[in-house]
Amino acid sequence: MLQQETSTMDGHYEFVTVSDEATIAFRRYGTPGKPRLLLIHSLALDGSIWTDVVSGLKAQAEIICIDCRGHGWSSRAPLSQAIERYANDIAEVLDKVGWDKVVVAGCSMGGCIAQAFAARHPKRVAAMTLIDTTAWYGEKAPQEWRARAQKARAEGLASMAAFQATRWFGDRFRAENPRKIQEMMEIFVRNDLDAYEAICIMLGNADLRSALAGFHFPVSVIVGEEDYATPVESARQLAKAIPGASLTILPGARHLTPIECSDVIADAIAKMIEAAAH
């Protein structure tokens, strides 16, 4: 069911109730009739990471920014530890709004969900941009991600905020954009711990590698040069495994390049929109 809009300081949200009764929130931007673009955010933030990217693309696309379950204005429950559930959420939102095929861009967690969506619904993907992400976090990932969730429970998310800021953004960007950093940290510390734990487990268990060779649409892989969360080597492996994928390394940037390098990311997504049209 497509539910009524809610007005917030961040704009107008719409809500979809999906098959397991979770409520998924999203915002629409851009120009109706233009190519359709879906944006999926990173862990512990929300669709607002794309604000500046959207500003650069509004004239070229009709855009949906989703809040993944457990984040933002979407419901905290029922939670899931399966990435396929998050991929299905995307498909069900698109069904409810009547979008058949889209260009997809995902950052970090959003990139993993984008890959899972493409694996389950390949005919619905016109092109894809995978940003600061990976198909697999490695053999130790299940334990490492559970440890992160346990730390959040034991010490609180606020205790992790300063570290997250340095992990997400380069030194110069943090120095020059204190208000933006504060906004993102306020979103981070508001996260529900049950949701954070479930999604950490989901990411630790995620392994999309077997699907990559089947992505027969234009794909762009982008990573910050100083990304410690999903390093450049992970991006190289991801691009190498996807037929025809391009790889772009952004000098001096870290893990959240849609915020730190919004103009570059907007341009890269615009190229994928153009590629999808040919």
Backbone as JSON, one array per atom type, in Angstrom:
{
  "sequence": "MLQQETSTMDGHYEFVTVSDEATIAFRRYGTPGKPRLLLIHSLALDGSIWTDVVSGLKAQAEIICIDCRGHGWSSRAPLSQAIERYANDIAEVLDKVGWDKVVVAGCSMGGCIAQAFAARHPKRVAAMTLIDTTAWYGEKAPQEWRARAQKARAEGLASMAAFQATRWFGDRFRAENPRKIQEMMEIFVRNDLDAYEAICIMLGNADLRSALAGFHFPVSVIVGEEDYATPVESARQLAKAIPGASLTILPGARHLTPIECSDVIADAIAKMIEAAAH",
  "N": [[0.84, -1.19, 0.0], [0.59, 2.17, -0.9], [1.2, 4.9, 0.99], [0.09, 7.91, 2.63], [1.66, 11.14, 2.22], [4.15, 12.61, 4.36], [5.14, 15.61, 5.79], [8.33, 16.93, 6.45], [11.21, 18.57, 7.91], [13.07, 17.91, 6.07], [11.77, 17.6, 3.71], [9.16, 16.11, 1.67], [7.97, 13.04, 2.61], [7.04, 9.84, 1.37], [5.29, 6.75, 1.98], [5.56, 3.23, 1.91], [3.96, 0.19, 2.57], [5.37, -2.87, 2.87], [5.64, -6.43, 2.02], [6.06, -7.84, 4.41], [4.95, -6.25, 6.25], [6.54, -4.17, 7.1], [7.27, -0.65, 7.04], [8.36, 1.38, 4.52], [10.1, 4.28, 3.9], [10.4, 7.03, 1.63], [11.7, 9.63, -0.52], [10.84, 11.74, -3.25], [12.36, 13.31, -6.04], [13.39, 15.63, -8.64], [12.63, 15.42, -12.2], [9.65, 14.56, -13.56], [9.08, 12.1, -16.09], [11.65, 12.04, -17.01], [14.64, 9.93, -17.15], [14.65, 7.27, -14.73], [15.88, 7.16, -11.44], [17.25, 5.49, -8.69], [18.34, 5.86, -5.4], [20.41, 4.56, -2.86], [21.27, 4.54, 0.48], [24.03, 4.65, 2.91], [25.12, 2.61, 5.75], [23.56, 3.28, 8.88], [22.9, 5.9, 8.38], [20.83, 7.95, 6.31], [18.54, 8.69, 3.59], [19.34, 11.3, 3.21], [22.03, 11.55, 2.71], [22.37, 11.9, 0.06], [21.68, 14.46, -0.66], [23.14, 16.67, -1.86], [24.04, 15.48, -4.19], [21.62, 14.92, -5.47], [20.82, 17.52, -6.02], [22.46, 18.1, -8.16], [21.43, 16.51, -10.13], [18.74, 16.8, -10.6], [17.55, 17.95, -12.85], [17.99, 16.08, -14.77], [16.88, 13.63, -14.2], [14.26, 11.58, -12.8], [13.88, 11.01, -9.46], [14.23, 8.75, -6.74], [14.92, 8.69, -3.36], [15.57, 6.41, -0.98], [14.81, 5.45, 2.4], [16.32, 2.93, 3.96], [15.01, -0.05, 5.55], [14.89, 0.1, 9.1], [16.2, 2.49, 9.25], [16.25, 6.1, 9.24], [13.13, 7.47, 8.37], [11.84, 5.13, 7.9], [10.32, 2.08, 9.13], [11.4, 0.56, 12.22], [11.04, -2.07, 12.71], [9.49, -5.04, 11.28], [12.76, -6.37, 11.76], [15.6, -7.5, 9.82], [18.09, -9.93, 9.04], [18.93, -10.64, 6.59], [20.19, -9.91, 3.44], [18.69, -10.17, 1.17], [16.12, -9.47, 1.89], [16.23, -6.69, 2.07], [16.78, -6.1, -0.57], [14.39, -6.96, -1.71], [12.68, -5.09, -0.56], [13.35, -2.8, -2.02], [12.43, -3.58, -4.58], [9.69, -3.83, -4.06], [8.93, -1.23, -3.32], [9.41, 0.06, -5.77], [7.53, -1.29, -7.32], [5.14, -0.33, -6.17], [5.19, 2.39, -6.78], [5.11, 2.27, -9.47], [7.36, 2.01, -11.08], [9.25, 0.4, -13.44], [11.87, -0.13, -14.47], [15.14, 0.93, -13.53], [17.9, 3.21, -13.09], [20.36, 2.51, -10.77], [21.98, 3.6, -7.84], [24.21, 3.02, -5.23], [25.63, 3.51, -2.01], [28.2, 2.24, -0.01], [26.76, 0.27, 2.42], [24.43, 0.59, 0.92], [25.37, 0.06, -1.63], [25.87, -2.68, -1.45], [23.22, -3.57, -1.11], [22.19, -2.7, -3.55], [23.56, -4.4, -5.31], [22.48, -6.86, -4.49], [19.8, -6.44, -5.16], [20.06, -6.2, -7.95], [20.94, -8.77, -8.51], [18.7, -10.29, -7.92], [16.73, -9.13, -9.44], [17.5, -8.63, -12.26], [16.54, -7.66, -14.73], [15.36, -5.3, -14.11], [17.2, -3.38, -13.79], [18.75, -0.72, -15.27], [21.21, 0.51, -15.34], [24.09, 0.81, -13.18], [25.62, 2.31, -10.35], [28.19, 1.78, -8.17], [29.3, 2.66, -5.1], [31.95, 3.26, -2.95], [31.99, 0.63, -1.8], [31.51, -2.98, -1.55], [31.46, -6.41, -2.65], [31.77, -8.35, -0.82], [32.84, -8.65, 2.47], [34.87, -10.19, 3.47], [36.52, -13.12, 4.98], [36.59, -12.91, 7.77], [34.54, -11.25, 8.31], [31.86, -11.82, 9.43], [32.37, -12.12, 12.22], [33.7, -9.7, 12.77], [31.8, -7.71, 12.16], [29.77, -8.35, 13.96], [31.13, -7.8, 16.31], [31.35, -5.04, 16.09], [28.68, -4.29, 16.36], [28.25, -5.18, 18.98], [29.98, -3.5, 20.38], [28.68, -1.06, 19.99], [26.37, -1.53, 21.49], [27.46, -1.88, 24.03], [28.89, 0.47, 24.6], [27.53, 2.59, 23.45], [26.31, 4.5, 20.69], [27.11, 7.14, 20.49], [29.66, 7.16, 21.52], [31.12, 6.21, 19.45], [31.07, 8.06, 17.49], [33.03, 10.08, 16.87], [35.14, 8.57, 15.83], [33.83, 7.44, 13.62], [33.4, 9.72, 12.07], [36.01, 10.39, 11.24], [36.56, 8.15, 9.76], [34.7, 8.25, 7.73], [35.05, 10.71, 6.39], [37.47, 12.81, 4.77], [40.33, 14.61, 6.14], [40.54, 17.35, 5.42], [37.96, 17.9, 4.41], [36.4, 17.52, 6.72], [37.37, 19.6, 8.31], [36.56, 21.83, 6.87], [33.82, 21.64, 6.69], [32.14, 21.65, 9.12], [29.46, 21.81, 9.97], [28.03, 20.08, 8.29], [29.23, 17.66, 9.01], [28.41, 17.52, 11.67], [25.62, 17.26, 11.3], [25.45, 14.71, 10.08], [26.53, 13.12, 12.11], [24.63, 13.47, 14.1], [22.46, 12.13, 12.98], [23.59, 9.57, 12.95], [23.95, 8.91, 15.73], [21.32, 8.73, 16.53], [20.4, 6.28, 15.79], [18.6, 3.2, 16.08], [19.49, 0.65, 18.3], [18.88, -2.09, 18.07], [18.19, -2.27, 15.37], [20.59, -1.42, 14.22], [22.31, -3.48, 15.03], [21.14, -5.73, 13.7], [21.56, -5.02, 11.03], [24.31, -4.79, 10.88], [24.98, -7.5, 11.23], [23.77, -8.5, 8.93], [25.39, -7.29, 6.93], [27.87, -8.39, 7.55], [27.45, -11.04, 6.88], [26.91, -10.91, 4.2], [27.44, -11.87, 0.84], [27.97, -11.27, -2.28], [29.35, -12.09, -4.46], [29.03, -14.16, -6.33], [27.07, -13.3, -8.03], [28.03, -11.29, -9.66], [29.17, -11.63, -12.23], [26.97, -11.85, -13.8], [25.93, -9.37, -14.3], [24.84, -7.67, -16.75], [24.75, -4.96, -17.73], [25.42, -1.41, -17.91], [27.97, -0.57, -15.6], [29.41, 1.32, -13.04], [32.1, 1.64, -10.87], [33.09, 3.27, -7.96], [35.43, 4.73, -5.74], [36.79, 6.17, -2.76], [40.12, 7.36, -2.48], [41.31, 7.18, 0.04], [39.73, 5.44, 1.41], [39.06, 3.53, 4.12], [37.24, 1.72, 4.97], [36.0, 0.27, 2.87], [38.35, -0.6, 1.02], [40.5, 0.57, -1.7], [41.49, -1.67, -3.07], [39.44, -3.53, -2.72], [37.48, -2.32, -4.27], [38.7, -2.51, -6.76], [38.68, -5.3, -7.15], [35.94, -5.7, -7.2], [35.14, -4.25, -9.51], [36.6, -5.64, -11.43], [35.33, -8.1, -11.44], [32.88, -7.66, -12.61], [31.4, -7.63, -15.74], [32.77, -5.42, -18.06], [32.79, -3.24, -16.33], [33.61, 0.02, -15.1], [36.22, 1.69, -13.23], [36.71, 4.18, -10.85], [38.87, 6.15, -8.96], [38.87, 8.34, -6.32], [40.83, 11.02, -5.55], [42.2, 11.6, -2.33], [39.8, 11.3, -0.98], [37.49, 9.76, 1.35], [35.22, 7.51, 2.82], [32.52, 8.23, 2.39], [31.76, 9.35, -0.26], [29.52, 10.42, -1.73], [28.8, 12.57, -0.17], [31.23, 13.91, 0.4], [32.35, 14.32, -2.12], [30.35, 15.35, -3.87], [29.71, 16.6, -6.35], [31.31, 15.25, -8.21], [30.34, 12.64, -7.93], [27.68, 13.03, -8.73], [28.12, 13.69, -11.42], [29.19, 11.28, -12.31], [27.07, 9.51, -11.97], [25.28, 10.69, -13.72], [26.51, 10.05, -16.14], [26.08, 7.32, -16.15], [23.31, 7.29, -16.36], [23.07, 8.31, -18.93], [24.43, 6.29, -20.32], [22.68, 4.17, -19.93], [20.63, 4.88, -21.56], [21.37, 4.25, -24.08]],
  "CA": [[0.0, 0.0, 0.0], [1.27, 3.46, -0.95], [0.53, 5.68, 2.02], [0.06, 9.37, 2.54], [2.9, 11.87, 2.44], [4.4, 13.33, 5.59], [6.05, 16.73, 5.57], [9.34, 17.11, 7.48], [12.19, 19.6, 7.57], [13.86, 17.41, 4.95], [10.96, 17.46, 2.52], [7.96, 15.27, 1.74], [8.15, 11.6, 2.57], [5.95, 8.91, 1.09], [5.51, 5.51, 2.71], [5.04, 2.0, 1.34], [3.94, -0.98, 3.42], [5.82, -4.0, 2.05], [4.94, -7.69, 2.24], [6.14, -8.31, 5.8], [4.31, -5.19, 7.03], [7.43, -3.04, 7.38], [6.97, 0.59, 6.32], [9.55, 1.93, 3.9], [9.94, 5.69, 3.59], [11.24, 7.53, 0.54], [11.41, 10.96, -1.05], [10.99, 11.89, -4.7], [12.91, 14.57, -6.53], [13.7, 15.61, -10.06], [11.75, 15.81, -13.28], [8.86, 13.45, -14.11], [9.28, 11.85, -17.5], [13.07, 11.82, -17.26], [15.08, 8.61, -16.7], [14.37, 7.04, -13.31], [17.08, 6.91, -10.65], [17.03, 5.1, -7.31], [19.54, 6.07, -4.59], [20.37, 3.77, -1.64], [22.25, 5.15, 1.38], [24.98, 3.85, 3.69], [24.73, 2.15, 7.09], [23.39, 4.17, 10.03], [22.51, 7.24, 7.96], [19.54, 7.86, 5.62], [18.57, 9.23, 2.24], [19.89, 12.66, 3.15], [23.43, 11.58, 2.23], [22.34, 12.21, -1.36], [21.09, 15.79, -0.89], [23.9, 17.49, -2.82], [24.04, 14.74, -5.45], [20.31, 15.16, -6.07], [20.8, 18.88, -6.57], [23.13, 18.09, -9.44], [20.79, 15.58, -11.07], [17.28, 16.99, -10.65], [17.09, 18.28, -14.2], [18.27, 14.98, -15.69], [16.28, 12.36, -13.78], [13.24, 11.48, -11.76], [14.73, 10.39, -8.45], [13.74, 8.3, -5.44], [15.88, 8.42, -2.29], [14.9, 5.54, -0.04], [15.36, 5.17, 3.71], [16.24, 1.49, 4.13], [14.37, -0.45, 6.81], [15.76, 0.31, 10.24], [16.88, 3.79, 9.11], [15.47, 7.29, 8.9], [11.7, 7.45, 8.64], [11.3, 3.78, 7.73], [10.05, 1.43, 10.41], [12.51, -0.16, 12.83], [10.7, -3.5, 12.78], [10.37, -6.16, 11.6], [14.13, -6.29, 11.3], [16.04, -8.66, 9.04], [19.53, -10.14, 8.91], [19.13, -11.16, 5.24], [20.26, -8.82, 2.48], [17.63, -10.35, 0.19], [14.94, -8.73, 2.35], [16.44, -5.29, 1.71], [16.61, -6.05, -2.02], [12.95, -7.06, -1.98], [12.07, -3.8, -0.21], [13.53, -1.93, -3.18], [11.52, -4.01, -5.64], [8.29, -3.56, -3.69], [8.72, 0.21, -3.44], [9.3, 0.37, -7.19], [6.22, -1.78, -7.77], [4.06, 0.53, -5.67], [5.2, 3.68, -7.47], [4.95, 2.03, -10.9], [8.63, 2.1, -11.81], [9.65, -0.93, -13.86], [13.31, -0.24, -14.65], [15.78, 2.11, -12.97], [19.33, 3.33, -12.82], [20.53, 2.36, -9.33], [23.26, 3.96, -7.24], [24.25, 2.71, -3.81], [26.88, 3.83, -1.31], [28.54, 1.39, 1.12], [25.66, -0.68, 2.57], [23.53, 0.76, -0.22], [25.95, -0.64, -2.76], [25.59, -4.11, -1.26], [21.8, -3.79, -1.4], [22.02, -2.55, -5.0], [24.02, -5.65, -5.93], [21.49, -7.89, -4.19], [18.63, -6.13, -5.98], [20.39, -6.54, -9.33], [21.03, -10.22, -8.61], [17.35, -10.86, -7.85], [15.85, -8.48, -10.42], [18.43, -8.05, -13.23], [15.85, -6.96, -15.81], [14.87, -4.01, -13.62], [18.35, -2.47, -13.65], [19.22, -0.16, -16.54], [22.63, 0.77, -15.11], [24.32, 0.82, -11.74], [26.84, 2.93, -9.82], [28.53, 1.19, -6.88], [30.15, 3.7, -4.53], [32.52, 2.98, -1.62], [31.29, -0.59, -1.39], [32.15, -4.25, -1.86], [30.53, -7.55, -2.75], [32.08, -9.29, 0.27], [33.75, -8.01, 3.43], [35.96, -11.08, 3.83], [36.25, -14.29, 5.8], [36.42, -12.54, 9.17], [33.49, -10.24, 8.4], [30.78, -12.09, 10.38], [32.81, -11.82, 13.58], [34.04, -8.29, 12.9], [30.58, -6.9, 12.17], [29.11, -8.6, 15.25], [31.9, -7.07, 17.31], [30.97, -3.63, 15.97], [27.35, -4.15, 16.98], [28.41, -5.35, 20.43], [30.59, -2.27, 20.89], [27.63, -0.04, 20.03], [25.49, -1.83, 22.63], [28.17, -1.74, 25.3], [29.42, 1.81, 24.83], [26.65, 3.59, 22.88], [26.73, 5.01, 19.38], [27.77, 8.43, 20.64], [31.08, 6.92, 21.78], [31.75, 5.84, 18.19], [30.82, 9.1, 16.48], [34.25, 10.75, 16.44], [35.85, 7.63, 14.97], [33.09, 7.33, 12.36], [33.63, 10.94, 11.29], [37.33, 10.3, 10.59], [36.48, 7.02, 8.82], [33.81, 8.6, 6.63], [35.4, 11.95, 5.68], [38.86, 13.23, 4.83], [40.66, 15.64, 7.13], [40.21, 18.69, 4.92], [36.51, 18.04, 4.35], [35.89, 17.69, 8.1], [37.75, 20.93, 8.79], [35.87, 22.88, 6.12], [32.37, 21.42, 6.69], [31.76, 21.16, 10.44], [28.01, 21.68, 10.12], [27.63, 18.84, 7.61], [29.69, 16.55, 9.85], [27.51, 17.47, 12.82], [24.33, 16.72, 10.85], [25.57, 13.27, 9.88], [26.74, 12.47, 13.41], [23.34, 13.48, 14.81], [21.7, 11.0, 12.42], [24.25, 8.33, 13.38], [23.71, 8.57, 17.15], [19.89, 8.46, 16.73], [20.04, 4.95, 15.31], [18.09, 2.19, 17.0], [20.55, -0.33, 18.46], [18.43, -3.36, 17.52], [18.31, -2.17, 13.92], [22.02, -1.35, 13.91], [22.87, -4.83, 15.18], [20.64, -6.6, 12.64], [22.15, -4.66, 9.75], [25.72, -5.19, 10.97], [25.01, -8.94, 10.98], [23.47, -8.66, 7.51], [26.56, -6.93, 6.13], [28.92, -9.37, 7.82], [27.12, -12.29, 6.2], [26.64, -10.68, 2.77], [28.42, -12.32, -0.15], [27.31, -11.1, -3.58], [30.35, -12.31, -5.51], [28.58, -15.1, -7.37], [26.13, -12.63, -8.94], [28.62, -10.17, -10.38], [29.4, -11.94, -13.64], [25.69, -11.78, -14.5], [25.47, -7.98, -14.43], [25.04, -7.3, -18.14], [24.29, -3.59, -17.94], [26.54, -0.54, -17.56], [28.28, -0.47, -14.17], [30.53, 2.16, -12.64], [32.55, 1.46, -9.49], [33.78, 4.48, -7.51], [35.93, 4.58, -4.37], [37.72, 7.17, -2.28], [41.5, 6.89, -2.39], [41.64, 6.92, 1.44], [38.62, 4.69, 2.02], [39.56, 2.44, 4.94], [36.13, 0.79, 5.23], [36.01, -0.6, 1.69], [39.54, -0.04, 0.4], [40.64, 0.61, -3.15], [41.67, -3.03, -3.59], [38.11, -4.13, -2.78], [36.81, -1.74, -5.44], [39.32, -3.11, -7.96], [38.16, -6.65, -7.28], [34.54, -5.59, -7.58], [35.07, -3.83, -10.92], [37.16, -6.72, -12.26], [34.39, -9.23, -11.49], [31.66, -7.26, -13.33], [31.76, -7.43, -17.15], [32.77, -4.08, -18.61], [32.66, -2.18, -15.31], [34.69, 1.0, -14.98], [36.65, 1.98, -11.86], [37.2, 5.53, -10.61], [39.42, 6.36, -7.62], [38.78, 9.78, -6.06], [41.99, 11.38, -4.73], [42.04, 12.26, -1.04], [38.46, 11.11, -0.39], [37.35, 8.57, 2.18], [34.21, 6.48, 2.62], [31.2, 8.72, 1.99], [32.0, 10.31, -1.34], [28.36, 11.22, -2.14], [28.81, 13.81, 0.6], [32.52, 14.58, 0.3], [32.64, 14.63, -3.54], [29.0, 15.23, -4.44], [29.7, 16.99, -7.76], [31.92, 14.16, -8.98], [29.4, 11.52, -7.9], [26.55, 13.4, -9.59], [28.56, 13.57, -12.81], [29.37, 9.86, -12.62], [25.73, 8.92, -12.1], [24.73, 11.23, -14.96], [27.07, 9.25, -17.23], [25.39, 6.03, -16.15], [21.98, 7.55, -16.91], [23.26, 8.43, -20.39], [24.79, 4.97, -20.84], [21.49, 3.34, -19.9], [19.73, 5.3, -22.62], [21.9, 3.83, -25.39]],
  "C": [[0.88, 1.24, 0.0], [0.52, 4.41, -0.05], [0.76, 7.17, 1.82], [1.42, 9.99, 2.8], [2.94, 12.45, 3.85], [5.41, 14.43, 5.3], [7.01, 16.85, 6.75], [10.24, 18.26, 7.06], [12.99, 19.21, 6.34], [13.04, 17.25, 3.68], [9.8, 16.52, 2.75], [8.33, 13.8, 1.6], [6.87, 10.93, 2.11], [6.31, 7.58, 1.73], [4.84, 4.35, 1.98], [5.08, 0.91, 2.4], [4.26, -2.19, 2.55], [5.26, -5.31, 2.61], [5.04, -8.23, 3.65], [5.67, -7.24, 6.79], [5.29, -4.11, 7.52], [6.99, -1.84, 6.55], [8.27, 1.19, 5.82], [9.26, 3.36, 3.45], [10.86, 6.09, 2.43], [10.8, 8.93, 0.17], [11.65, 10.97, -2.56], [11.52, 13.28, -5.03], [12.96, 14.51, -8.06], [12.53, 15.91, -10.97], [10.97, 14.61, -13.8], [9.03, 13.33, -15.61], [10.72, 11.65, -17.9], [13.44, 10.39, -16.82], [14.96, 8.48, -15.18], [15.62, 6.55, -12.59], [16.69, 6.59, -9.22], [18.35, 5.2, -6.56], [19.39, 5.36, -3.24], [21.55, 4.17, -0.75], [23.11, 4.13, 2.12], [24.42, 3.52, 5.07], [24.63, 3.31, 8.08], [23.15, 5.62, 9.66], [21.14, 7.13, 7.29], [19.66, 8.52, 4.26], [19.16, 10.61, 2.11], [21.35, 12.69, 2.73], [23.5, 12.01, 0.78], [21.9, 13.63, -1.68], [21.82, 16.59, -1.96], [24.0, 16.8, -4.18], [22.73, 14.98, -6.2], [20.24, 16.55, -6.69], [21.45, 18.95, -7.94], [22.45, 17.26, -10.51], [19.31, 15.85, -11.31], [16.76, 17.28, -12.05], [17.21, 17.1, -15.16], [17.53, 13.69, -15.37], [15.1, 12.6, -12.86], [13.84, 10.56, -10.7], [13.92, 9.94, -7.24], [14.94, 8.06, -4.54], [15.15, 7.64, -1.2], [15.58, 5.62, 1.33], [15.21, 3.66, 3.93], [15.61, 1.13, 5.47], [15.38, -0.36, 7.95], [16.47, 1.65, 10.24], [15.86, 4.9, 8.88], [14.02, 7.18, 9.31], [11.05, 6.1, 8.35], [11.15, 3.1, 9.08], [11.27, 0.65, 10.89], [12.27, -1.67, 12.85], [9.59, -3.78, 11.77], [11.75, -5.99, 10.99], [14.49, -7.55, 10.51], [17.55, -8.71, 9.05], [19.88, -10.69, 7.53], [19.12, -10.01, 4.23], [19.18, -8.94, 1.41], [16.36, -9.61, 0.59], [15.05, -7.26, 1.97], [16.31, -5.1, 0.2], [15.14, -6.11, -2.4], [12.23, -5.77, -1.62], [12.16, -2.83, -1.39], [12.52, -2.28, -4.27], [10.08, -3.66, -5.32], [7.98, -2.07, -3.72], [8.55, 0.59, -4.91], [7.97, -0.11, -7.76], [5.11, -0.81, -7.4], [4.03, 1.88, -6.38], [5.12, 3.52, -8.98], [6.21, 2.2, -11.72], [9.08, 0.68, -12.15], [11.17, -1.08, -13.85], [13.97, 1.05, -14.2], [17.29, 2.04, -13.14], [19.46, 3.32, -11.3], [21.91, 2.85, -8.93], [23.18, 3.68, -5.75], [25.62, 2.99, -3.23], [27.04, 2.89, -0.12], [27.48, 0.3, 1.3], [24.71, -0.61, 1.39], [24.05, 0.1, -1.48], [25.76, -2.14, -2.66], [24.13, -4.42, -1.59], [21.53, -3.66, -2.89], [22.45, -3.81, -5.73], [23.01, -6.78, -5.7], [20.22, -7.69, -5.0], [18.88, -6.53, -7.43], [20.46, -8.05, -9.53], [19.64, -10.85, -8.68], [16.45, -10.33, -8.96], [16.69, -7.85, -11.54], [17.75, -7.27, -14.35], [15.31, -5.6, -15.4], [15.98, -2.98, -13.51], [18.81, -2.02, -15.03], [20.71, 0.12, -16.5], [22.83, 0.91, -13.61], [25.64, 1.52, -11.41], [27.04, 2.41, -8.4], [29.62, 2.04, -6.24], [30.63, 3.27, -3.14], [31.93, 1.7, -1.03], [32.08, -1.81, -1.8], [31.06, -5.3, -2.06], [30.67, -8.49, -1.57], [33.11, -8.64, 1.18], [34.85, -8.94, 3.92], [35.59, -12.17, 4.8], [35.97, -13.95, 7.25], [35.23, -11.6, 9.39], [32.37, -10.59, 9.39], [31.16, -11.75, 11.82], [33.08, -10.33, 13.77], [32.8, -7.41, 12.97], [29.78, -7.14, 13.46], [29.81, -7.86, 16.38], [31.56, -5.58, 17.28], [29.62, -3.38, 16.63], [27.44, -4.27, 18.5], [29.03, -4.12, 21.08], [29.55, -1.16, 21.01], [26.71, -0.27, 21.23], [26.19, -1.53, 23.96], [28.52, -0.29, 25.62], [28.54, 2.93, 24.29], [27.21, 4.14, 21.57], [27.47, 6.34, 19.5], [29.27, 8.26, 20.87], [31.84, 6.6, 20.5], [31.75, 6.97, 17.17], [32.11, 9.75, 15.98], [35.07, 9.86, 15.51], [35.16, 7.53, 13.62], [33.35, 8.55, 11.48], [34.97, 10.87, 10.56], [37.35, 9.17, 9.56], [35.71, 7.42, 7.56], [34.33, 9.74, 5.77], [36.88, 12.28, 5.85], [39.08, 14.41, 5.76], [40.25, 17.04, 6.67], [38.71, 18.9, 4.89], [35.92, 18.26, 5.74], [36.18, 19.09, 8.61], [36.91, 22.03, 8.14], [34.35, 22.78, 6.2], [31.87, 20.92, 8.05], [30.25, 20.98, 10.61], [27.51, 20.39, 9.47], [28.05, 17.62, 8.44], [28.77, 16.4, 11.05], [26.16, 16.87, 12.45], [24.39, 15.2, 10.7], [25.77, 12.53, 11.2], [25.46, 12.44, 14.24], [22.44, 12.36, 14.29], [22.27, 9.69, 12.94], [23.87, 7.96, 14.81], [22.23, 8.32, 17.44], [19.49, 7.05, 16.34], [19.55, 4.05, 16.44], [19.12, 1.06, 17.09], [20.14, -1.71, 17.94], [18.58, -3.37, 16.0], [19.78, -2.17, 13.51], [22.65, -2.73, 13.99], [22.43, -5.74, 14.04], [21.33, -6.3, 11.32], [23.65, -4.94, 9.75], [25.86, -6.69, 10.67], [24.74, -9.21, 9.5], [24.69, -8.38, 6.64], [27.7, -7.91, 6.33], [28.7, -10.67, 7.07], [27.0, -12.13, 4.68], [27.79, -11.17, 1.89], [27.73, -12.32, -1.52], [28.21, -11.51, -4.74], [29.83, -13.19, -6.65], [27.65, -14.45, -8.38], [26.8, -11.69, -9.93], [28.8, -10.43, -11.86], [28.12, -11.86, -14.47], [25.15, -10.38, -14.67], [25.79, -7.49, -15.85], [24.35, -5.97, -18.45], [25.45, -2.69, -17.53], [26.72, -0.41, -16.05], [29.51, 0.4, -13.98], [30.83, 1.9, -11.17], [33.4, 2.66, -9.11], [34.22, 4.27, -6.06], [36.84, 5.76, -4.03], [39.11, 6.59, -2.1], [41.89, 6.5, -0.96], [40.53, 6.18, 2.17], [39.19, 3.49, 2.79], [38.49, 1.38, 5.19], [35.99, -0.22, 4.1], [37.15, -0.1, 0.8], [39.56, -0.15, -1.12], [40.77, -0.79, -3.74], [40.33, -3.76, -3.67], [37.35, -3.62, -4.0], [37.39, -2.31, -6.73], [38.77, -4.51, -8.2], [36.71, -6.64, -7.75], [34.41, -5.24, -9.06], [35.56, -4.94, -11.85], [36.16, -7.86, -12.46], [33.13, -8.93, -12.29], [32.03, -6.97, -14.79], [31.66, -5.96, -17.58], [32.7, -2.94, -17.61], [33.87, -1.26, -15.35], [35.02, 1.21, -13.5], [37.2, 3.4, -11.8], [37.64, 5.65, -9.16], [39.49, 7.87, -7.39], [39.89, 10.2, -5.1], [41.6, 12.06, -3.42], [40.72, 12.02, -0.35], [38.43, 9.82, 0.42], [36.07, 7.82, 1.84], [32.83, 6.98, 2.17], [31.34, 9.78, 0.91], [30.75, 10.99, -1.88], [28.22, 12.52, -1.36], [30.1, 14.59, 0.34], [32.82, 15.06, -1.12], [31.34, 14.63, -4.33], [28.96, 15.59, -5.93], [30.24, 15.87, -8.65], [30.97, 12.96, -9.05], [28.19, 11.81, -8.78], [26.92, 13.25, -11.06], [28.68, 12.1, -13.22], [28.02, 9.17, -12.81], [25.07, 9.41, -13.38], [25.25, 10.44, -16.17], [26.41, 7.88, -17.3], [23.96, 6.18, -16.68], [22.06, 7.63, -18.44], [23.58, 7.09, -21.0], [23.58, 4.05, -20.92], [20.55, 3.65, -21.04], [20.16, 4.8, -24.0], [21.93, 2.3, -25.49]]
}
